[in-house]
Amino acid sequence: MIGYTCIGTNDLARATVFYDELFAILGARHFFEMDRGIGWGTTPGKPMFCVMRPFDGKVATAGNGDMVALLAKDAAQVQALHAKALALGGADEGAPGLRDDNFYGAYFRDLDGNKLAAYCMLAVSA
């Protein structure tokens, strides 16, 4: 249902370094580049994540209540994404851990203040 997600940045070069390193953990690469932004993906035809300077030329701001969730393959990948985001200068919004019976997640903000989550669903034992 979702084709792509787009968040704003005020420093595209800095955001590119942040997301290039973060998305390397997920095996994502640049699917497009233009003067206003970049889009990352893993497979053509699957959802993309884009970072753009606002079209109207105004300052990009993080939305209150907005969040993009990144699907990880396992808890180790959730931990790696969270640790990498913090190492790159992102802010912690919730350490990796079990949030529900089988929802394992972590939360952080990027360099522009956009909130992201990394999560996976753990196998439920019977």
DSSP file (Angstrom, degrees, kcal/mol; ACC not computed):
  #  RESIDUE AA STRUCTURE BP1 BP2  ACC     N-H-->O    O-->H-N    N-H-->O    O-->H-N    TCO  KAPPA ALPHA  PHI   PSI    X-CA   Y-CA   Z-CA
    1    1 A M              0   0    0      0, 0.0     2,-0.5     0, 0.0     0, 0.0   0.000 360.0 360.0 360.0 -37.7    0.0    0.0    0.0
    2    2 A I        -     0   0    0      1,-0.2     3,-0.1    45,-0.0     0, 0.0  -0.781 360.0-178.7 -92.6 126.4    2.8    2.5    0.7
    3    3 A G        -     0   0    0     -2,-0.5    45,-1.6     1,-0.4     2,-0.3   0.869  66.7 -19.8 -88.0 -43.7    5.0    3.4   -2.2
    4    4 A Y  E     -a   48   0A   0     43,-0.3     2,-0.4     2,-0.0    -1,-0.4  -0.984  51.5-137.9-160.9 158.5    7.4    5.7   -0.5
    5    5 A T  E     -a   49   0A   0     43,-2.3    45,-3.2    -2,-0.3     2,-0.4  -0.946  19.9-162.4-117.6 141.9    7.8    7.8    2.6
    6    6 A C  E     +a   50   0A   0     -2,-0.4     2,-0.3    43,-0.2    45,-0.2  -0.990   8.7 180.0-131.0 129.2    9.3   11.3    2.5
    7    7 A I  E     -a   51   0A   0     43,-2.3    45,-2.5    -2,-0.4     2,-0.2  -0.873  27.2-112.2-121.3 160.0   10.8   13.3    5.3
    8    8 A G  E     -a   52   0A   0     -2,-0.3     2,-0.3    53,-0.2    45,-0.2  -0.553  26.8-173.8 -93.2 155.1   12.3   16.8    5.2
    9    9 A T        -     0   0    0     43,-1.8     3,-0.2    -2,-0.2    51,-0.1  -0.984  24.6-159.2-141.2 153.1   15.9   18.0    5.8
   10   10 A N  S    S+     0   0    0     -2,-0.3     2,-0.3     1,-0.2    43,-0.1   0.454  95.4  41.1-104.0  -7.2   17.6   21.3    6.0
   11   11 A D     >  -     0   0    0      1,-0.1     4,-2.5     2,-0.0    -1,-0.2  -0.750  64.5-179.0-142.9  88.8   21.1   19.8    5.2
   12   12 A L  H  > S+     0   0    0     -2,-0.3     4,-2.5     1,-0.2     5,-0.2   0.864  82.4  53.7 -61.4 -39.5   20.8   17.2    2.5
   13   13 A A  H  > S+     0   0    0      2,-0.2     4,-1.8     1,-0.2    -1,-0.2   0.933 112.5  43.8 -62.2 -45.5   24.5   16.4    2.5
   14   14 A R  H  > S+     0   0    0      1,-0.2     4,-2.1     2,-0.2    -2,-0.2   0.904 114.3  49.8 -66.6 -42.0   24.5   15.6    6.2
   15   15 A A  H  X S+     0   0    0     -4,-2.5     4,-2.8     1,-0.2     5,-0.3   0.869 107.3  56.0 -64.3 -37.1   21.3   13.7    6.0
   16   16 A T  H  X S+     0   0    0     -4,-2.5     4,-2.8    -5,-0.2     5,-0.2   0.923 107.9  46.9 -62.1 -45.2   22.7   11.6    3.1
   17   17 A V  H  X S+     0   0    0     -4,-1.8     4,-2.0     2,-0.2     5,-0.2   0.934 113.5  49.8 -61.1 -46.0   25.7   10.5    5.2
   18   18 A F  H  X S+     0   0    0     -4,-2.1     4,-2.2     1,-0.2    -2,-0.2   0.950 117.6  38.0 -57.6 -53.3   23.4    9.6    8.1
   19   19 A Y  H  X S+     0   0    0     -4,-2.8     4,-3.0     2,-0.2     5,-0.2   0.819 110.6  59.3 -75.3 -31.4   21.0    7.6    6.0
   20   20 A D  H  X S+     0   0    0     -4,-2.8     4,-1.0    -5,-0.3    -1,-0.2   0.949 113.7  39.1 -58.3 -46.8   23.6    6.0    3.8
   21   21 A E  H  X S+     0   0    0     -4,-2.0     4,-0.6    -5,-0.2    -2,-0.2   0.897 118.7  47.5 -71.2 -40.5   25.3    4.5    6.8
   22   22 A L  H >< S+     0   0    0     -4,-2.2     3,-1.1    -5,-0.2     4,-0.4   0.943 113.9  45.8 -65.7 -48.0   22.0    3.6    8.6
   23   23 A F  H >X>S+     0   0    0     -4,-3.0     5,-2.3     1,-0.3     3,-0.7   0.654  94.3  76.3 -75.4 -14.8   20.4    2.0    5.6
   24   24 A A  H ><5S+     0   0    0     -4,-1.0     3,-0.8     1,-0.2    -1,-0.3   0.851  89.9  60.3 -59.5 -32.1   23.6    0.0    4.7
   25   25 A I  T <<5S+     0   0    0     -3,-1.1    -1,-0.2    -4,-0.6    -2,-0.2   0.830 108.3  43.0 -63.0 -32.2   22.5   -2.2    7.7
   26   26 A L  T <45S-     0   0    0     -3,-0.7    -1,-0.2    -4,-0.4    -2,-0.2   0.443 116.0-113.5 -93.2  -2.0   19.2   -2.9    5.8
   27   27 A G  T <<5 +     0   0    0     -3,-0.8    -3,-0.2    -4,-0.6     2,-0.2   0.731  65.1 151.1  76.2  21.6   20.9   -3.4    2.4
   28   28 A A      < -     0   0    0     -5,-2.3     2,-0.3    -8,-0.1    -1,-0.2  -0.547  21.7-175.2 -87.6 153.5   19.3   -0.3    0.9
   29   29 A R  E     -B   41   0A   0     12,-2.7    12,-2.2    -2,-0.2     2,-0.3  -0.874  38.9 -72.4-137.7 170.3   20.8    1.8   -1.8
   30   30 A H  E     +B   40   0A   0     -2,-0.3    10,-0.3    10,-0.2     3,-0.1  -0.507  38.9 177.2 -66.4 126.8   20.1    5.0   -3.7
   31   31 A F  E    S+     0   0A   0      8,-3.7     2,-0.3     1,-0.4     9,-0.2   0.647  72.1   2.6-101.1 -24.7   17.2    4.5   -6.1
   32   32 A F  E     -B   39   0A   0      7,-1.4     7,-2.3     2,-0.0    -1,-0.4  -0.981  58.7-166.5-155.7 154.4   17.2    8.1   -7.1
   33   33 A E  E     +B   38   0A   0     -2,-0.3     2,-0.3     5,-0.2     5,-0.2  -0.996  16.8 159.2-139.4 136.8   19.1   11.3   -6.5
   34   34 A M  E >   -B   37   0A   0      3,-2.8     3,-0.6    -2,-0.4    -2,-0.0  -0.899  56.1 -89.9-145.9 175.2   18.1   14.9   -7.5
   35   35 A D  T 3  S+     0   0    0     -2,-0.3     3,-0.1     1,-0.2    -1,-0.0   0.798 125.1  41.1 -62.3 -28.2   19.1   18.3   -6.3
   36   36 A R  T 3  S-     0   0    0      1,-0.2    17,-3.0    16,-0.1     2,-0.3   0.615 123.6 -23.0 -94.7 -14.5   16.4   18.4   -3.6
   37   37 A G  E <   -BC  34  52A   0     -3,-0.6    -3,-2.8    15,-0.2     2,-0.3  -0.995  47.8-115.3-177.5 179.7   16.7   14.9   -2.3
   38   38 A I  E     -BC  33  51A   0     13,-2.0    13,-2.5    -2,-0.3     2,-0.4  -0.980  16.5-151.9-138.0 145.9   17.5   11.2   -2.4
   39   39 A G  E     -BC  32  50A   0     -7,-2.3    -8,-3.7    -2,-0.3    -7,-1.4  -0.985  10.1-161.3-122.1 133.8   15.4    8.0   -2.2
   40   40 A W  E     +BC  30  49A   0      9,-3.1     9,-2.3    -2,-0.4     2,-0.3  -0.830  18.1 157.0-110.0 148.7   16.7    4.7   -0.8
   41   41 A G  E     -B   29   0A   0    -12,-2.2   -12,-2.7    -2,-0.3     7,-0.1  -0.970  38.7-142.0-158.4 172.4   15.2    1.3   -1.4
   42   42 A T  S    S+     0   0    0      5,-0.4    -1,-0.1     1,-0.4     6,-0.1   0.705  87.1  14.2-109.4 -31.9   16.0   -2.4   -1.3
   43   43 A T  S >  S-     0   0    0      4,-0.2     3,-2.1     3,-0.0    -1,-0.4  -0.994  83.9-102.1-147.4 134.9   14.1   -3.7   -4.3
   44   44 A P  T 3  S+     0   0    0      0, 0.0    -3,-0.0     0, 0.0     4,-0.0  -0.305 109.9  25.5 -55.8 139.5   12.4   -2.0   -7.3
   45   45 A G  T 3  S+     0   0    0      1,-0.4     3,-0.1   -42,-0.1     0, 0.0   0.358 102.0 104.2  87.0  -6.2    8.7   -1.8   -6.8
   46   46 A K  S <  S-     0   0    0     -3,-2.1    -1,-0.4     1,-0.1   -43,-0.1  -0.660  86.5 -70.2-101.5 162.8    9.0   -2.0   -3.0
   47   47 A P        -     0   0    0      0, 0.0    -5,-0.4     0, 0.0     2,-0.3  -0.158  50.2-152.2 -54.8 143.6    8.5    1.0   -0.7
   48   48 A M  E     -a    4   0A   0    -45,-1.6   -43,-2.3    -7,-0.1     2,-0.5  -0.791   8.5-138.9-113.4 157.7   11.2    3.7   -0.7
   49   49 A F  E     -aC   5  40A   0     -9,-2.3    -9,-3.1    -2,-0.3     2,-0.4  -0.986  25.9-169.7-116.7 125.0   12.4    6.1    2.0
   50   50 A C  E     -aC   6  39A   0    -45,-3.2   -43,-2.3    -2,-0.5     2,-0.4  -0.899  17.2-161.1-121.1 145.5   13.2    9.6    0.7
   51   51 A V  E     +aC   7  38A   0    -13,-2.5   -13,-2.0    -2,-0.4     2,-0.3  -0.996  25.9 171.6-122.0 125.7   14.8   12.7    2.3
   52   52 A M  E     -aC   8  37A   0    -45,-2.5   -43,-1.8    -2,-0.4   -15,-0.2  -0.959  38.8-119.8-136.4 148.8   14.1   16.0    0.6
   53   53 A R        -     0   0    0    -17,-3.0   -43,-0.1    -2,-0.3     6,-0.1  -0.724  60.8 -87.9 -76.8 140.2   14.5   19.7    1.1
   54   54 A P    >   -     0   0    0      0, 0.0     3,-1.5     0, 0.0    -1,-0.1  -0.198  28.3-134.3 -56.1 138.5   11.0   21.2    1.2
   55   55 A F  T 3  S+     0   0    0      1,-0.3    -2,-0.0     2,-0.1   -19,-0.0   0.837 104.3  57.7 -60.4 -36.0    9.6   22.1   -2.2
   56   56 A D  T 3  S-     0   0    0      1,-0.1    -1,-0.3     2,-0.1     3,-0.1   0.504 110.1-121.0 -78.3  -2.0    8.4   25.5   -0.9
   57   57 A G  S <  S+     0   0    0     -3,-1.5    -2,-0.1     1,-0.3    -1,-0.1   0.428  71.1 127.0  80.4  -2.5   11.9   26.4    0.1
   58   58 A K  S    S-     0   0    0      1,-0.1    -1,-0.3    -5,-0.0     2,-0.1  -0.283  72.2 -72.4 -81.6 173.0   10.9   26.9    3.7
   59   59 A V        -     0   0    0     -3,-0.1     2,-0.3     1,-0.1    -1,-0.1  -0.421  47.5-122.5 -66.9 134.7   12.6   25.3    6.7
   60   60 A A        -     0   0    0     -2,-0.1     2,-0.3    -3,-0.1   -50,-0.1  -0.615  33.2-172.3 -75.2 135.7   12.0   21.6    7.2
   61   61 A T        -     0   0    0     -2,-0.3     2,-0.3   -52,-0.1   -53,-0.2  -0.958  26.0-112.8-129.6 150.4   10.5   20.8   10.5
   62   62 A A        -     0   0    0     -2,-0.3     2,-0.3    50,-0.3    52,-0.1  -0.647  36.8-119.1 -80.8 136.1    9.8   17.4   12.2
   63   63 A G    >   -     0   0    0     -2,-0.3     3,-1.1     1,-0.1     2,-0.6  -0.556  20.0-120.1 -78.2 136.1    6.1   16.7   12.6
   64   64 A N  T 3  S+     0   0    0     -2,-0.3     3,-0.1     1,-0.3    -1,-0.1  -0.659 103.0  11.4 -75.0 116.5    4.7   16.2   16.2
   65   65 A G  T 3  S+     0   0    0     -2,-0.6    -1,-0.3     1,-0.4     2,-0.2   0.265  99.4 124.8  96.9 -10.8    3.3   12.7   16.2
   66   66 A D    <   +     0   0    0     -3,-1.1    49,-0.4     2,-0.0    -1,-0.4  -0.598  30.0 162.1 -80.8 143.0    4.9   11.7   12.9
   67   67 A M        -     0   0    0     -2,-0.2     2,-0.5    -3,-0.1    49,-0.2  -0.954  28.6-148.2-159.3 142.6    7.1    8.6   12.8
   68   68 A V  E     -d  116   0B   0     47,-1.7    49,-2.4    -2,-0.3     2,-0.5  -0.960  17.7-148.6-112.1 131.0    8.5    6.3   10.2
   69   69 A A  E     -d  117   0B   0     -2,-0.5     2,-0.5    47,-0.2    49,-0.2  -0.877   3.5-152.3-104.8 128.8    9.0    2.6   11.2
   70   70 A L  E     -d  118   0B   0     47,-3.5    49,-2.3    -2,-0.5     2,-0.5  -0.875  16.4-132.6-100.5 123.6   11.8    0.6    9.6
   71   71 A L  E     -d  119   0B   0     -2,-0.5     2,-0.2    47,-0.2    49,-0.2  -0.653  24.6-165.9 -79.7 120.3   11.2   -3.2    9.4
   72   72 A A        -     0   0    0     47,-3.5    49,-0.3    -2,-0.5     3,-0.1  -0.671  25.7-128.5-101.9 159.8   14.2   -5.1   10.6
   73   73 A K  S    S-     0   0    0     -2,-0.2     2,-0.3     1,-0.2    -1,-0.1   0.766  83.3 -13.0 -80.0 -24.9   14.8   -8.8   10.1
   74   74 A D  S  > S-     0   0    0     45,-0.1     4,-1.8     1,-0.1     3,-0.3  -0.958  78.0 -84.0-163.4 176.8   15.5   -9.6   13.8
   75   75 A A  H  > S+     0   0    0     -2,-0.3     4,-2.6     1,-0.2     5,-0.2   0.855 122.0  58.0 -61.9 -36.4   16.3   -8.1   17.2
   76   76 A A  H  > S+     0   0    0      1,-0.2     4,-2.3     2,-0.2    -1,-0.2   0.886 106.5  48.3 -62.2 -38.1   20.0   -7.8   16.4
   77   77 A Q  H  > S+     0   0    0     -3,-0.3     4,-2.5     2,-0.2    -1,-0.2   0.872 109.1  53.2 -71.4 -35.8   19.3   -5.7   13.4
   78   78 A V  H  X S+     0   0    0     -4,-1.8     4,-2.3     2,-0.2    -2,-0.2   0.943 111.5  46.7 -58.9 -47.7   17.0   -3.4   15.5
   79   79 A Q  H  X S+     0   0    0     -4,-2.6     4,-2.7     1,-0.2    -2,-0.2   0.901 111.7  50.8 -62.1 -42.1   19.8   -3.0   18.0
   80   80 A A  H  X S+     0   0    0     -4,-2.3     4,-2.5     2,-0.2    -1,-0.2   0.902 110.5  48.6 -64.3 -42.0   22.3   -2.3   15.2
   81   81 A L  H  X S+     0   0    0     -4,-2.5     4,-2.5     2,-0.2    -2,-0.2   0.931 113.6  46.6 -63.5 -45.9   20.1    0.4   13.6
   82   82 A H  H  X S+     0   0    0     -4,-2.3     4,-2.1     2,-0.2    -2,-0.2   0.933 114.4  47.0 -62.0 -47.3   19.5    2.1   16.9
   83   83 A A  H  X S+     0   0    0     -4,-2.7     4,-2.4     1,-0.2    -2,-0.2   0.901 113.1  49.0 -62.8 -41.9   23.2    2.0   17.8
   84   84 A K  H  X S+     0   0    0     -4,-2.5     4,-1.9     2,-0.2     6,-0.2   0.913 109.0  52.7 -65.7 -42.7   24.2    3.3   14.4
   85   85 A A  H  <>S+     0   0    0     -4,-2.5     5,-2.9     1,-0.2    -1,-0.2   0.921 112.8  44.5 -59.1 -43.8   21.7    6.2   14.5
   86   86 A L  H ><5S+     0   0    0     -4,-2.1     3,-1.5     1,-0.2    -1,-0.2   0.895 111.0  53.4 -68.2 -39.8   23.1    7.3   17.9
   87   87 A A  H 3<5S+     0   0    0     -4,-2.4    -1,-0.2     1,-0.3    -2,-0.2   0.808 106.5  54.1 -63.8 -29.1   26.7    6.9   16.7
   88   88 A L  T 3<5S-     0   0    0     -4,-1.9    -1,-0.3    -5,-0.2    -2,-0.2   0.409 132.6 -90.1 -86.0   2.5   25.9    9.2   13.7
   89   89 A G  T < 5S+     0   0    0     -3,-1.5    -3,-0.2     1,-0.3    -2,-0.1   0.468  80.3 141.1 104.5   2.6   24.5   11.9   16.0
   90   90 A G      < -     0   0    0     -5,-2.9     2,-0.4    -6,-0.2    -1,-0.3  -0.246  50.7-113.1 -70.1 166.9   20.9   10.9   16.2
   91   91 A A  E     -E  109   0B   0     18,-1.6    18,-2.5    19,-0.2     2,-0.3  -0.848  23.6-115.1-108.0 140.1   18.9   11.2   19.5
   92   92 A D  E     +E  108   0B   0     -2,-0.4    16,-0.3    16,-0.2     3,-0.1  -0.524  34.1 168.4 -72.1 132.6   17.6    8.3   21.6
   93   93 A E  E    S-     0   0B   0     14,-2.5    15,-0.2     1,-0.3    -1,-0.1   0.248  75.2 -11.6-123.8   5.9   13.8    8.1   21.9
   94   94 A G  E    S-E  107   0B   0     13,-0.9    13,-2.8     2,-0.0    -1,-0.3  -0.262  72.9-117.0 155.7 113.9   13.6    4.6   23.4
   95   95 A A  E     -     0   0B   0     11,-0.2    10,-0.2     1,-0.1   -16,-0.1  -0.169  48.0 -82.1 -63.2 155.5   16.2    1.9   23.8
   96   96 A P  E    S+     0   0B   0      0, 0.0     2,-0.3     0, 0.0    10,-0.2  -0.303  74.9 118.0 -58.0 138.8   15.8   -1.5   22.0
   97   97 A G  E     -E  105   0B   0      8,-1.7     8,-2.4    -3,-0.1     2,-0.4  -0.953  67.0 -65.0 174.2 170.2   13.6   -3.9   23.8
   98   98 A L  E     +E  104   0B   0     -2,-0.3     6,-0.2     6,-0.2     3,-0.1  -0.606  39.9 175.7 -74.7 126.5   10.4   -5.9   23.9
   99   99 A R        -     0   0    0      4,-3.5     2,-0.2    -2,-0.4     5,-0.2   0.641  67.0  -0.7-106.6 -21.5    7.4   -3.6   23.8
  100  100 A D  S    S-     0   0    0      3,-1.1    -1,-0.1     0, 0.0     0, 0.0  -0.775 104.9 -60.0-150.7-170.8    4.6   -6.2   23.7
  101  101 A D  S    S-     0   0    0     -2,-0.2    -3,-0.0     1,-0.2     3,-0.0   0.872 131.3  -4.4 -51.7 -41.6    4.4  -10.0   23.5
  102  102 A N  S    S+     0   0    0     22,-0.1    20,-3.4    19,-0.0     2,-0.7   0.277 102.5 110.6-140.1  12.4    6.4  -10.2   20.3
  103  103 A F  E     - F   0 121B   0     18,-0.2    -4,-3.5    16,-0.1    -3,-1.1  -0.834  42.1-174.7 -94.0 114.6    7.0   -6.6   19.2
  104  104 A Y  E     +EF  98 120B   0     16,-2.6    16,-2.0    -2,-0.7     2,-0.3  -0.947  19.9 155.4-110.8 119.4   10.7   -5.7   19.6
  105  105 A G  E     -EF  97 119B   0     -8,-2.4    -8,-1.7    -2,-0.6     2,-0.3  -0.914  31.0-163.0-144.4 166.9   11.5   -2.1   18.8
  106  106 A A  E     - F   0 118B   0     12,-2.1    12,-2.4    -2,-0.3     2,-0.4  -0.971  15.8-148.6-146.4 153.3   13.8    0.9   19.3
  107  107 A Y  E     +EF  94 117B   0    -13,-2.8   -14,-2.5    -2,-0.3   -13,-0.9  -0.963  22.0 154.4-131.8 142.8   13.2    4.6   18.7
  108  108 A F  E     -EF  92 116B   0      8,-2.6     8,-3.3    -2,-0.4     2,-0.4  -0.977  32.6-122.9-156.9 165.8   15.4    7.5   17.6
  109  109 A R  E     -EF  91 115B   0    -18,-2.5   -18,-1.6    -2,-0.3     6,-0.2  -0.917  24.8-132.3-114.4 144.2   15.5   10.9   15.9
  110  110 A D    >   -     0   0    0      4,-2.4     3,-1.5    -2,-0.4   -19,-0.2  -0.090  43.6 -81.4 -80.8-171.7   17.6   11.8   12.9
  111  111 A L  T 3  S+     0   0    0      1,-0.3    -1,-0.1     2,-0.1   -96,-0.0   0.660 131.4  49.7 -70.7 -16.4   19.8   14.9   12.6
  112  112 A D  T 3  S-     0   0    0   -104,-0.1   -50,-0.3     2,-0.1    -1,-0.3   0.358 122.5-102.5 -99.8   2.7   16.7   17.0   11.6
  113  113 A G    <   +     0   0    0     -3,-1.5     2,-0.2     1,-0.3    -2,-0.1   0.490  69.8 149.8  90.4   3.7   14.6   15.8   14.5
  114  114 A N        -     0   0    0   -106,-0.2    -4,-2.4   -52,-0.1     2,-0.4  -0.527  44.4-127.8 -70.5 134.9   12.5   13.3   12.5
  115  115 A K  E     + F   0 109B   0    -49,-0.4   -47,-1.7   -52,-0.2     2,-0.3  -0.706  31.7 176.0 -90.6 133.4   11.4   10.4   14.6
  116  116 A L  E     -dF  68 108B   0     -8,-3.3    -8,-2.6    -2,-0.4     2,-0.3  -0.927  14.7-155.3-130.2 156.0   12.0    6.8   13.4
  117  117 A A  E     -dF  69 107B   0    -49,-2.4   -47,-3.5    -2,-0.3     2,-0.4  -0.949   3.7-155.9-124.9 149.9   11.5    3.4   14.8
  118  118 A A  E     +dF  70 106B   0    -12,-2.4   -12,-2.1    -2,-0.3     2,-0.3  -0.993  31.0 160.3-119.3 134.7   13.2    0.1   14.0
  119  119 A Y  E     -dF  71 105B   0    -49,-2.3   -47,-3.5    -2,-0.4     2,-0.3  -0.977  24.6-174.3-151.1 161.7   11.2   -3.0   14.8
  120  120 A C  E     - F   0 104B   0    -16,-2.0   -16,-2.6    -2,-0.3     2,-0.6  -0.966  29.4-119.3-148.6 160.6   10.7   -6.7   14.2
  121  121 A M  E     - F   0 103B   0     -2,-0.3   -18,-0.2   -49,-0.3     2,-0.2  -0.917  30.5-142.8-103.5 122.6    8.1   -9.2   15.3
  122  122 A L        -     0   0    0    -20,-3.4     2,-0.1    -2,-0.6   -48,-0.0  -0.523  26.9 -96.5 -84.3 151.2    9.6  -12.0   17.3
  123  123 A A        -     0   0    0     -2,-0.2     2,-0.6     1,-0.1    -1,-0.1  -0.436  37.0-130.4 -64.9 136.7    8.4  -15.6   17.0
  124  124 A V        -     0   0    0     -2,-0.1     2,-0.3    -3,-0.1    -1,-0.1  -0.806  18.2-140.4 -92.5 123.9    5.8  -16.4   19.6
  125  125 A S              0   0    0     -2,-0.6    -1,-0.0     1,-0.1     0, 0.0  -0.638 360.0 360.0 -85.9 143.4    6.5  -19.7   21.4
  126  126 A A              0   0    0     -2,-0.3    -1,-0.1     0, 0.0    -2,-0.0   0.437 360.0 360.0 -89.9 360.0    3.6  -21.9   22.3
